Amino acid sequence: MQIIVGIILILISALLGASGALFLKKASSEISFKLSKIITNKYLILGVMAYGISKVVGLPVYKYLELSLLYPFIATGYIWTCIFSVYFLKEKMNLWKWTGITFIIIGISIIGVGN
């Protein structure tokens, strides 16, 4: 597997994982311990599906690429989650959060150049 294809698949996996987090956050507002409410909670179903698909997409890449290369790209899930939470949930980002995202991007870039 080519490195570029692997990285693209891991980025898609991270994007799907962040989508799963968004859906689970939305599901939490309707959560109940009644089975009928759980199985009809569309956001819960979408969240679990997004997480599951993200793992199915990303798993084959682990076989072909070094984990030390992959994991920083998996960390982009934090970036996607922050972007989604601002855009879809209207959450606020402060300077510390933006600084953290900046460090994630710098780290990914450094590791990418190293490979």
C-alpha positions, 0 to 999 in steps of 0.5 A: 500500500502506498503511503499516500493512500494509507494516509488518505484512508487514515484521514478519512477514518479520523473524519468519520471518527469525529463525525461519530463523536458529533453524532454521539454528542447529539444523541446524548440530549435524547438518551434514555435507559429505555430500550425503545428509546435507545434503538430509535435514537437516530444520532446514537445509531449514526454515531456508532455506525460512523465509529465502526466504519472509521475503524473498518476504513483505517484498520487495513492501513495498520498492516502496511504502514508504521504506527509512528507515522499513522498515529499523528494523522489519527490525531487529526480527529481532534481537529475535525471534532473541534471544527464540527463542534464549532460549526454544528454545535455552536461551541466556542473555541478559546486560545488554548484549544486553538493552540492545541490544534496548532501543535497537532498540525505542527507535530503532524507536519514534522512527522510527515517530513521525517518519513 
